[in-house]
Amino acid sequence: MPSKTAEAALIEVGKKAPAFSLKDQDGQTHKLADAKGGWVVLYFYPKDDTPGCTKEACQFRDRSKDLAKRGAQVFGVSPDDVKSKAKFANKHDLNFPVLADEGAKVCTKYGVWQEKSMYGKTYMGVVRTTYLIDPAGKVAQRWDKVKVPNHSQAVLDALDEHATG
């Protein structure tokens, strides 16, 4: 795990999205550079197969055709390992890559690895955040502390806005 104090700033809209190379549920490597020229929905979530994270993943699964029509690829990222990703993706028929960020290095680069607290204890963890990355590799929009209900629709609406913008 990363150090307890490893915390970086969120990436601002208009800035270049940090490069990454992570393995998905099938062990295939995905790089941000491979998606250049298209839109990327990069969403960070705390843990595989927990209630909120499952709802969010299933929303993106159910909207994948709508997102693809708009030229967008979806990637989910959490610190869980490839084995956990495979179990999660298979259980919920996820039709997009869920990426294993063991050690939370990419989470840290994107500023979503932050101090959290629960029951009076503080710990480091992923704050649910989504980045919309444009075809040039820059952050077009960012959603902080995402509330899961209707989030996939908000992402679709943003893609429509940017397309007509």
Buried (B, 14 or more C-beta within 10 A) or exposed (E): EBEEEBBBEBBEEEEEBBEBEBBBBEEEEBEBEEBEEBBBBBBBBBBBBEEBBBBBBBBBBEBBEBBBEBEBBBBBBBBBEBEBBBBBBEEBEBEBBBBBBBEBBBBBBBBBBBEEEEEEEEEBBBBBBBBBBBBEBBBBBBBEEBEBEEBBEBBBEBBEEBEEE
